[in-house]
Amino acid sequence: MKAFSSSLLLFAAAWVAPAAHAKLAVVATTPDLAAIATEVGGKEVRVTTLARPTEDPHFVDARPSFIVKLRKADALLYNGAELEAGWLPPLIQSSRNRRIMPGAPGDLRGNEGIPMLEVPNTLDRSQGDIHPLGNPHYLVDPANAVILARHLAGAFGRLDAKNAAAYQANADRFIATLEARLKQWQARLAPYHGQAVVAYHNSWPYFARRFGLDIHLFLEPKPGIPPTPAHLARVIAQMKTLRARAILLCPYQNRRTADTVARATGATVVPVTQFPGGVNGAGPGYVEMMDYLVNHLASALAKKTAQ
């Protein structure tokens, strides 16, 4: 009996030990959130991403496999400004995972502590796809990535106290890199301060504010509303007046429309992304994505300025 008890204890120890050293399972809705979670989590965290980097984050194809991933998660990291409102809530409910339900320790809002831009005073759906909590595209401002990294260091430390110091050290290293690179990125775009740049969708206010660009002209007449010929004619006229010579286009947006406007104005279509891995050369991490974005836009503006 004593030998049996010893064997049972050994078996139990062998079964429990892997769980005790299991990595913190974090599910991130989008690749930008996942990239920063990976930097902060390091080797102690396993990060799974739901949306592909080439998908429109407003309209992700919610696959059944997402429910399985959410069911196993210790934490869910999401945008926090209703970017995923059209597809994420039913998945959370279907997962039946109490660790990630609203208000649970594993419920992590990416915009915690971030000053949100374009928070509407009133909700008017006639104005298109308006986000009541503010414009959700905040991570193309590296200063907001710093805020998120600090938030995640604390959140991961509370979920996994034994590795809290490691999470803080990881965040500190990442933040130091970001702050150094931000100075370089600002210097790269400084010659184009105040330059008008056109975008397909209103997803660039944080980037524009950080780097001193004027991005208020969009190929969409209203957020989420497809371009019309009459609207594009007005955009073309305004671009000529403003001497706007660059059009920002994400992978999931209509290239044919952007090319039509570019031909009419002499502008350059600049393939960009807000997600690591969204276009060739913009990954795998957040810093690499920002490098790509800043350098490609600066090159396009420099080329047009010289003409």
ZATOR-47100 format. One record per atom (N, C-alpha, C): x, y, z; residue in three letters. Coordinates in steps of 0.1 Angstrom, whole numbers, plus 5000, padded with zeros to 4 digits. Last residue first. Layout:
BEGIN
XYZAla;...
***
This chain:
BEGIN
509856614420Gln;509456624406Gln;508956764403Gln;510456604446Ala;511556634437Ala;511156654423Ala;508156524458Thr;508656654460Thr;509656694450Thr;507956254450Lys;507056354444Lys;507456494446Lys;510056144464Lys;510056134450Lys;509156234443Lys;509256194490Ala;510556254485Ala;510556254470Ala;506956044493Leu;506856194494Leu;508156254488Leu;508055784490Ala;507055834481Ala;506955984481Ala;509855784513Ser;510355774499Ser;509355824488Ser;507955804533Ala;508955914531Ala;509555904517Ala;506655564531Leu;505855684529Leu;506855804526Leu;508655384536His;508055384523His;507255514520His;509455454562Asn;510355464551Asn;509755464537Asn;507055414578Val;507755544577Val;508655554565Val;506555134572Leu;505555234570Leu;506255374568Leu;508955004580Tyr;508454994566Tyr;507455104563Tyr;509055064607Asp;510155104598Asp;509655104583Asp;506754944616Met;506855094616Met;507955144607Met;507454674612Met;506254734605Met;506354884605Met;509654654629Glu;509854634615Glu;508654694607Glu;508354684654Val;509354784649Val;509554774634Val;506654454654Tyr;506054594654Tyr;507054694649Tyr;507954194633Gly;507554254645Gly;507054394643Gly;508854074609Pro;507654014616Pro;507154094628Pro;507554324585Gly;507454224596Gly;508754164599Gly;507154424559Ala;506654494571Ala;506454394582Ala;507954284537Gly;508954374543Gly;508454434555Gly;504754264522Asn;506154214522Asn;507154324527Asn;502254344545Val;502754344532Val;504254304533Val;501654244571Gly;500554274562Gly;500954294548Gly;503554204590Gly;503354094580Gly;502254124570Gly;501954394615Pro;503154324611Pro;502854204601Pro;499554624603Phe;499854504610Phe;501154444605Phe;498954834588Gln;499054864602Gln;499354744610Gln;500554904557Thr;499854814566Thr;499954874580Thr;500655004522Val;501055014536Val;500254914544Val;501555114491Pro;501054994498Pro;501555004512Pro;500855414478Val;501755354487Val;501155234494Val;500455554447Val;499855464456Val;500855394465Val;501255884439Thr;501755744440Thr;500855674450Thr;499556104416Ala;499956064429Ala;500555924428Ala;498456224394Gly;499856204394Gly;500456154407Gly;495656224392Thr;496356334400Thr;497856324399Thr;494756014378Ala;494156144376Ala;494856254382Ala;496155804388Arg;496355844374Arg;495855984371Arg;495055794414Ala;496455824412Ala;496755864398Ala;492455714409Val;492655844415Val;494155884413Val;493055454400Thr;492255544391Thr;492455694396Thr;494255334421Asp;495055354409Asp;494355454400Asp;492155314439Ala;493255394443Ala;494155434430Ala;490455134426Thr;490055264429Thr;491155364431Thr;492154904426Arg;491754964413Arg;491255114415Arg;492454834453Arg;493654894445Arg;493154964432Arg;490554854480Asn;490454844466Asn;491554914458Asn;492054684509Gln;491354794502Gln;491454794487Gln;493654504521Tyr;492254464519Tyr;491454574513Tyr;496254634524Pro;496054514515Pro;494554484512Pro;495854994522Cys;496154874530Cys;495754754521Cys;497355284510Leu;496355174507Leu;496755044514Leu;497655624507Leu;497955514515Leu;496855404513Leu;498955824482Ile;497655754486Ile;498055634494Ile;500456134476Ala;500555994481Ala;499255944485Ala;500256394470Arg;500856314460Arg;501156164465Arg;498456694470Ala;498656564476Ala;499156464466Ala;497956964464Arg;499156904459Arg;499556774467Arg;495557064470Leu;496457044481Leu;497856994477Leu;494357064444Thr;494557194452Thr;495557174463Thr;494456794439Lys;495156884430Lys;495457024437Lys;492756704459Met;494156654458Met;495056754450Met;490356814451Gln;490956854463Gln;492456814464Gln;489856664428Ala;489956814427Ala;490656864439Ala;489656404438Ile;490656444428Ile;490956594427Ile;487456434455Val;488756404460Val;489856444451Val;485456474436Arg;485756574446Arg;487156554452Arg;485556224423Ala;485756344415Ala;486156464425Ala;484756064444Leu;486156054439Leu;486456174430Leu;482056134446His;482956154457His;484456154452His;481056044422Ala;480956184425Ala;481956214436Ala;481555764423Pro;482255844413Pro;482255994416Pro;482155654457Thr;481255674446Thr;481955764435Thr;483555404479Pro;483655524471Pro;482655534460Pro;481555254506Pro;482355244493Pro;482455374486Pro;481955324540Ile;481055344528Ile;481855344515Ile;483755324561Gly;482955204558Gly;482055204546Gly;483355664567Pro;484055544571Pro;483155424568Pro;482555824535Lys;482355814550Lys;482955684554Lys;483755804511Pro;483055924514Pro;482755934529Pro;487055684507Glu;485755654512Glu;485055784515Glu;489355824503Leu;488655774491Leu;487255724495Leu;489956124522Phe;489755974521Phe;489055944509Phe;491856354540Leu;491156334527Leu;491156184524Leu;493456404561His;492056414563His;491156394551His;496356424571Ile;495656314565Ile;494156324569Ile;499156584573Asp;497756624571Asp;497056504564Asp;501656504598Leu;501156504584Leu;499656544584Leu;503156474622Gly;502956604616Gly;502456604602Gly;503456234635Phe;504456264625Phe;504156394617Phe;501256224653Arg;502656194657Arg;503656244648Arg;499056274636Arg;499356364647Arg;500856344652Arg;499156054618Ala;499256194613Ala;499656284624Ala;498755834636Phe;499955844628Phe;500255994623Phe;496155894644Tyr;497255884654Tyr;498555904647Tyr;494655894620Pro;494756014628Pro;495856014638Pro;494255674601Trp;495555734603Trp;495655854612Trp;491955574590Ser;492655494600Ser;493955544604Ser;489655624571Asn;490155704581Asn;490755624593Asn;490855484539His;489955484551His;490555564562His;492755564520Tyr;491455504516Tyr;490455514527Tyr;494255884522Ala;494155754526Ala;492855694521Ala;496656134512Val;495356074511Val;495355934516Val;498356404527Val;498456264523Val;497056214522Val;500056714528Ala;498756644526Ala;498956504521Ala;502556804551Gln;502156754538Gln;500856684538Gln;503356874576Gly;502256944570Gly;501756904557Gly;506656774570His;505656824580His;504556904573His;508656654556Tyr;507256664550Tyr;506256704560Tyr;510956644571Pro;510956724559Pro;509556744553Pro;510256444591Ala;510256584594Ala;510256674582Ala;510556174587Leu;509356234581Leu;509356384583Leu;512956114600Arg;512756074586Arg;511556144579Arg;512456204626Ala;513456274617Ala;513256244602Ala;510656014634Gln;510256154633Gln;511256234624Gln;512355794633Trp;511155794624Trp;510655944623Trp;514155854653Gln;514655834639Gln;513455844630Gln;512555864675Lys;513255984672Lys;513755974657Lys;511655604676Leu;510655704673Leu;511455834669Leu;513855454683Arg;513455454669Arg;512455564666Arg;513955514711Ala;515055544703Ala;514655554688Ala;511455404719Glu;511755554721Glu;512955594713Glu;511755134712Leu;510755224706Leu;511055364707Leu;513855054730Thr;513955044715Thr;513055134708Thr;512555094754Ala;513755164751Ala;514055164736Ala;510454914752Ile;510155054752Ile;511355144749Ile;511854674752Phe;511054704741Phe;510754854740Phe;512854684778Arg;513754674767Arg;513054714754Arg;510554694794Asp;511554804795Asp;512454804782Asp;509354444788Ala;508654574784Ala;509654684784Ala;511254274799Asn;510954264785Asn;510354394780Asn;510954344826Ala;512254364819Ala;512054364804Ala;508354274831Gln;508654414832Gln;510054444825Gln;508553994827Tyr;507654074819Tyr;508054224819Tyr;510253934848Ala;510653904834Ala;509853984825Ala;508753994870Ala;509954064868Ala;510454054854Ala;506653794868Ala;506353944867Ala;507654024864Ala;506653524871Asn;507353584860Asn;507153734858Asn;504953474892Lys;506253434893Lys;507153484882Lys;502353574884Ala;503253654893Ala;504653604894Ala;500453594861Asp;501553504862Asp;502653564871Asp;498653804862Leu;498153664858Leu;499253554861Leu;500254014868Arg;499153974877Arg;498653834874Arg;501954024846Gly;502553994860Gly;501453954870Gly;500254084826Phe;500853954826Phe;501453924840Phe;499654354835Ala;498654254833Ala;499154114834Ala;502154484834Gly;501454474846Gly;500454364846Gly;502854454807Ala;503754404817Ala;503054384830Ala;500654574795Leu;500754434794Leu;501754374804Leu;501154854800His;499954784805His;500054634805His;503554884786Arg;503554904801Arg;502354834807Arg;502654844760Ala;503654754766Ala;503654764781Ala;500855064757Leu;500354924757Leu;501354824763Leu;502555274758Ile;501555264768Ile;501055124769Ile;504055214734Val;504755224747Val;503755204759Val;502055244715Ala;502655114717Ala;503455104730Ala;501755524717Asn;500755434722Asn;501155294724Asn;504155594704Ala;503955634718Ala;502755554725Ala;503755514678Pro;504655434687Pro;504455474701Pro;500755494662Asp;501555594670Asp;502455514680Asp;499455284654Val;500455334644Val;501155464650Val;497555214672Leu;498855164674Leu;499855204663Leu;494955304669Tyr;495855384677Tyr;497255334677Tyr;492355294656His;493655264649His;494755334656His;489755354665Pro;490455244671Pro;491855214665Pro;488455664675Asn;489155594664Asn;489955484669Asn;485955614701Gly;487055684694Gly;487655604683Gly;483755484709Leu;484855504719Leu;486055564713Leu;481955464688Pro;481655554699Pro;482755574709Pro;482855484655His;483255414667His;482955504679His;480955474626Ile;481555554636Ile;481755474649Ile;480555424595Asp;480955334606Asp;481755414617Asp;478355704587Gly;479155584584Gly;479455504596Gly;476655894594Gln;478055934592Gln;478955824589Gln;474355784601Ser;474355844588Ser;475855884584Ser;474655724628Arg;475055614618Arg;475055674604Arg;475755904652Asp;474855924640Asp;475355834629Asp;476155984685Leu;476255874675Leu;475255894664Leu;478056274696Thr;476756204694Thr;476956094684Thr;480756314698Asn;479856374708Asn;478456304708Asn;483156054693Pro;482056144688Pro;481256194700Pro;486556084694Val;485456034702Val;484256114698Val;489056134682Glu;487856134674Glu;486656064681Glu;491455944701Leu;491056054692Leu;489656024686Leu;492255854735Met;491555824722Met;491255954714Met;495055794752Pro;494155904749Pro;493555874735Pro;495255484769Ile;495655554757Ile;494655664754Ile;494455324791Gly;495355434793Gly;495755514781Gly;493855054770Glu;493855094784Glu;494955204786Glu;493554944746Asn;493655084746Asn;493655144761Asn;493354664748Gly;494554724743Gly;494654874745Gly;492054504776Arg;491754604766Arg;493054664761Arg;491654184786Leu;492754284784Leu;492354374773Leu;490653964808Asp;490054054799Asp;490954174797Asp;491653804828Gly;492153784815Gly;491553864804Gly;490153874851Pro;491553914850Pro;492153894836Pro;486853994838Ala;487753894844Ala;489253934843Ala;485454184825Gly;485754214839Gly;486654104845Gly;484153964801Pro;484254104805Pro;484454114821Pro;486053654802Met;484853724801Met;485053874806Met;488253494804Ile;488353604795Ile;487053684794Ile;487753294822Arg;488953374824Arg;489053494816Arg;485453154815Arg;485353264825Arg;486553344827Arg;484553064784Asn;485753074792Asn;485653184802Asn;482753014764Arg;482352984778Arg;483552984788Arg;482753064737Ser;483952994743Ser;483652944758Ser;480553214732Ser;480553074728Ser;481752994734Ser;481353464740Gln;480253394747Gln;480253244744Gln;483453514721Ile;483753514736Ile;482653434743Ile;481953514698Leu;482953414700Leu;483353404714Leu;480253734700Pro;479653604700Pro;480653494702Pro;482353954700Pro;481553914712Pro;480853784711Pro;483753964673Leu;484353904685Leu;483353864696Leu;482354094652Trp;482653954651Trp;483153884664Trp;481954364654Gly;481054294645Gly;481354144645Gly;483954474671Ala;482554454676Ala;481654374667Ala;486554524668Glu;486154384665Glu;484654364669Glu;486754784676Leu;487254754663Leu;486654614659Leu;486054884701Glu;485054824693Glu;485454804679Glu;488354954715Ala;487555064710Ala;486555014699Ala;489754724722Gly;489154804733Gly;488354924728Gly;491254514710Asn;491454654707Asn;490954744718Asn;492354244732Tyr;491554304721Tyr;491754454720Tyr;493453954745Leu;493954094743Leu;493154144730Leu;492653734769Leu;492253774756Leu;492653924755Leu;494153464787Ala;493953604785Ala;493553634771Ala;494253194786Asp;494353254799Asp;493953404799Asp;492352994763Ala;493153114766Ala;493153154781Ala;490752794754Lys;491952754760Lys;492752874766Lys;488652924741Arg;488352844752Arg;489552804760Arg;489953054720Leu;489453134731Leu;489153044743Leu;490352824703Lys;491552904709Lys;491152984721Lys;487752754698Val;488652664705Val;489852734711Val;486852974684Ile;486252944697Ile;487052844705Ile;488352964661Phe;488553074671Phe;487953044684Phe;487352764646Ser;488652734654Ser;488952844664Ser;485252874633Pro;484952794645Pro;486252764653Pro;486053214623Arg;486053074621Arg;485752994634Arg;484953504611Ala;485053434624Ala;484953284622Ala;486653714592Asp;485853594590Asp;486053504603Asp;486454054601Val;487153924601Val;486253804599Val;486054334597Phe;485154234591Phe;485954104590Phe;487854504608His;486454534611His;485554414607His;490254434598Pro;489954394612Pro;488554424616Pro;490754294568Asp;490154414574Asp;489754374588Asp;493754094565Glu;492254104567Glu;491854244572Glu;496454054566Thr;495854104553Thr;494354124554Thr;497053934590Pro;497454064588Pro;496954134575Pro;494053764604Arg;495253764595Arg;495753904593Arg;492953744638Ala;492853804624Ala;494153784617Ala;494153594660Leu;492953554653Leu;492853614639Leu;497153464674Thr;496453574667Thr;495253524660Thr;498653364704Thr;497853324692Thr;497053444687Thr;501453334723Val;500553424718Val;499953364705Val;502653224753Arg;502353174740Arg;501153264734Arg;505253334774Val;503853354769Val;503753294755Val;507853334782Glu;506853284791Glu;505453284786Glu;509553444764Lys;509453304764Lys;508453244773Lys;507653744760Gly;508853674758Gly;508653524758Gly;505753944766Gly;505653814771Gly;506953734770Gly;506554164751Val;506454174765Val;506454034772Val;506554064724Glu;507654134730Glu;507654144745Glu;503953964723Thr;505053874722Thr;506353944727Thr;502454194725Ala;502254094735Ala;503453994735Ala;503154304700Ile;503554374713Ile;503454284725Ile;501954124683Ala;503354154682Ala;503954214695Ala;499254134689Ala;500054014691Ala;501454034691Ala;498554394680Leu;498454354695Leu;499254234698Leu;498954344653Asp;499754444660Asp;499654424675Asp;497154134646Pro;498654104646Pro;499454214653Pro;494354094668Thr;494954144656Thr;496454134657Thr;493553964692Thr;492553964680Thr;493354004668Thr;495353714710Ala;495253854705Ala;494353864693Ala;495453514737Val;494853524724Val;494753674721Val;497853354756Val;497253484753Val;496753474739Val;498853154781Ala;498153144768Ala;497353274766Ala;501853114796Leu;500653194797Leu;500053194783Leu;503152784796Lys;503252924792Lys;501852984794Lys;503552574825Ala;502952604812Ala;503052754809Ala;504552484848His;505452554840His;504952594826His;502352344858Ala;502952444867Ala;503952534859Ala;501952154839Ala;501052264840Ala;501552374848Ala;504151984843Pro;504052054831Pro;503152174832Pro;503451884871Ala;504651964868Ala;504552044855Ala;501251714872Val;501151854875Val;502251934871Val;502251464864Trp;501151524857Trp;501051674859Trp;504251414882Ala;504651414868Ala;503551484860Ala;502751414905Ala;503751514904Ala;504151524889Ala;501251184901Ala;500551314902Ala;501551424900Ala;503250984901Phe;502451004889Phe;501751144889Phe;504151014927Leu;505051034916Leu;504351064903Leu;501850934941Leu;502351074943Leu;503351104931Leu;501650674932Leu;500550764929Leu;501050904930Leu;503950564944Ser;503850564929Ser;502750664925Ser;503250594971Ser;504450664965Ser;504350674950Ser;501050414972Ser;500950564975Ser;502050644969Ser;502350174967Phe;501350224957Phe;501150374959Phe;503950154989Ala;504650164976Ala;503650214965Ala;501950125008Lys;502950235009Lys;503550264995Lys;500849885000Met;500050005000Met;500950135000Met;
***
